[in-house]
Amino acid sequence: MNKLYAFCAVTLFLYSGFSYADNRLKASLIKLEKCQKSLKSDCLAAYTFPSLVEATGGLDKLIKTMRNYYKNMDKKEIHPDYHNFVIGKPLKTFDYKNYIVTLVPTKTKLIMKDHMGSVESTLIGYSIKGSSRWYFINGKQENIKFIMKDIPGVISEINIPPPKMTLDGKSYKKVNGAWEKL
């Protein structure tokens, strides 16, 4: 009887569509979304690509940089509504060498001076196979060097959609660091 029960439990688990890696990814994305919504820089930094942490001079400097970023956005009268920040379902998750890599869409409402809109972008995430730890970075062009450092060669395997912005009903996409009207 116990063998039959174990067989049924394993079969149900295998065919449920979820794996251990999927569950770890989902849990990490939920935590990351909560960090972003609460603007907890120390929490966000814990999920940041190690090469970006290193490039900013360590975890403490990254946290300070994040806090300054939020302050500068206010000075420029750009107000992302991080309380309504949304992380979507992964677009693609795949094995690459000794990594599990994922592309995840995000959406943030935005107020720029008197204009309303939203920004859609893509997070690139990775976990070393067998690890419970996930790291994420925005897939914007400026971050490609960090992606290449942390996951060498993966750029040739993925197609990162460019960030898109809608502002007062007009659509834009980011190309080579600048917003172009669609």
C-alpha positions in Angstrom: 0.0 0.0 0.0 2.8 2.4 0.9 4.5 1.7 -2.5 1.3 2.5 -4.3 0.8 5.7 -2.4 4.5 6.8 -3.1 4.1 5.9 -6.8 0.9 8.0 -7.1 2.4 10.9 -5.2 5.5 10.9 -7.4 3.4 10.6 -10.6 1.1 13.4 -9.6 4.2 15.6 -8.8 5.9 14.8 -12.1 2.7 15.5 -14.2 1.6 18.6 -12.2 3.6 20.9 -14.5 5.8 22.2 -11.6 9.3 21.3 -10.8 11.5 22.2 -7.8 13.3 24.8 -10.0 9.9 26.3 -11.1 8.8 26.6 -7.4 12.0 28.3 -6.4 11.7 30.7 -9.3 8.1 31.5 -8.4 9.0 32.1 -4.7 11.9 34.3 -5.7 9.8 36.4 -8.1 7.1 36.9 -5.4 9.8 38.1 -2.9 11.4 40.3 -5.5 8.0 41.9 -6.4 7.4 42.6 -2.7 10.9 44.2 -2.4 10.2 46.5 -5.3 6.8 47.5 -4.2 8.2 48.5 -0.8 11.3 50.1 -2.2 13.5 48.1 0.1 17.0 48.6 -1.5 18.7 46.0 0.8 16.1 43.4 -0.2 16.4 44.3 -3.9 20.2 44.2 -3.7 20.0 40.6 -2.4 18.5 39.5 -5.8 20.9 41.6 -8.0 23.4 40.0 -10.4 26.7 39.6 -8.5 28.7 41.3 -11.3 26.5 44.4 -10.8 27.1 44.3 -7.1 30.8 44.0 -7.7 30.8 46.9 -10.3 29.2 49.3 -7.9 31.8 48.5 -5.2 29.9 46.0 -3.1 26.5 45.5 -1.5 26.6 48.7 0.7 27.4 50.9 -2.2 24.8 49.3 -4.4 22.2 49.9 -1.8 23.3 53.6 -1.5 23.2 53.8 -5.4 19.6 52.4 -5.4 18.5 54.9 -2.8 20.1 57.8 -4.7 18.4 56.6 -7.9 14.9 56.9 -6.3 15.8 60.4 -5.0 17.0 61.5 -8.4 13.8 60.2 -10.0 11.8 62.5 -7.7 14.0 65.5 -8.5 13.3 64.9 -12.2 9.6 64.7 -11.5 9.5 61.1 -12.8 7.5 59.0 -10.5 7.3 55.2 -11.1 4.4 53.8 -9.2 6.4 50.9 -7.7 3.5 50.1 -5.3 1.7 48.8 -8.5 4.8 47.1 -9.9 3.9 43.8 -11.6 6.1 40.8 -12.4 4.5 38.6 -15.0 4.8 34.9 -15.7 8.2 33.9 -17.1 8.3 34.2 -20.9 10.9 31.5 -21.2 12.9 29.4 -18.8 15.6 27.1 -20.0 18.8 25.2 -19.1 22.0 26.8 -20.2 25.2 25.0 -19.3 25.2 24.8 -15.5 22.5 27.5 -15.2 18.7 27.8 -15.3 17.9 31.1 -17.1 14.6 32.9 -17.3 13.1 36.0 -19.0 10.3 37.6 -17.0 8.2 40.6 -18.1 7.5 43.5 -15.7 5.3 46.5 -15.8 5.4 49.7 -13.8 3.0 52.6 -13.9 4.7 56.0 -14.5 3.9 59.6 -13.9 6.2 62.1 -15.6 5.3 65.7 -14.7 1.7 65.8 -15.9 1.9 62.7 -18.1 0.6 59.2 -17.3 1.9 56.0 -18.7 3.7 52.7 -18.0 7.0 51.0 -18.7 7.3 47.4 -19.7 10.6 45.7 -19.5 12.1 42.2 -19.1 14.1 40.8 -16.2 16.8 38.3 -16.9 17.2 35.8 -14.1 19.5 32.9 -13.4 20.1 30.3 -10.8 23.0 27.9 -10.7 21.6 24.4 -11.1 21.1 22.7 -7.8 21.0 26.1 -6.0 18.0 27.7 -4.4 19.3 31.2 -5.1 18.0 33.4 -8.0 19.6 36.6 -9.3 17.9 39.2 -11.5 18.8 42.2 -13.6 16.8 44.4 -16.0 17.4 43.3 -19.5 18.0 46.8 -20.8 20.9 47.4 -23.2 23.1 49.0 -20.5 23.1 45.8 -18.5 24.2 43.4 -21.2 27.8 43.4 -19.9 26.7 42.2 -16.5 24.6 39.4 -18.1 27.6 38.4 -20.2 29.9 38.4 -17.1 27.6 36.3 -14.9 26.3 33.9 -17.6 29.0 33.8 -20.4 27.6 33.0 -23.8 23.9 33.1 -22.9 23.2 36.3 -24.9 23.4 34.3 -28.1 20.7 32.0 -26.8 18.1 34.7 -25.8 16.2 37.4 -27.5 15.6 40.2 -24.9 12.6 42.3 -25.9 13.4 46.1 -25.8 11.7 48.1 -23.0 8.5 49.8 -24.1 6.9 52.9 -22.7 3.4 54.2 -23.2 2.9 57.8 -22.3 -0.4 59.7 -22.8 -1.4 57.0 -25.2 1.7 57.2 -27.4 4.1 54.2 -27.6 7.9 54.2 -27.5 10.6 51.6 -27.4 14.1 51.9 -26.1 16.8 51.5 -28.7 20.5 52.0 -28.0 19.6 53.8 -24.7 17.1 56.3 -26.2 13.3 56.2 -26.5 12.0 56.1 -30.0 8.4 56.6 -31.0 6.6 53.6 -32.5 
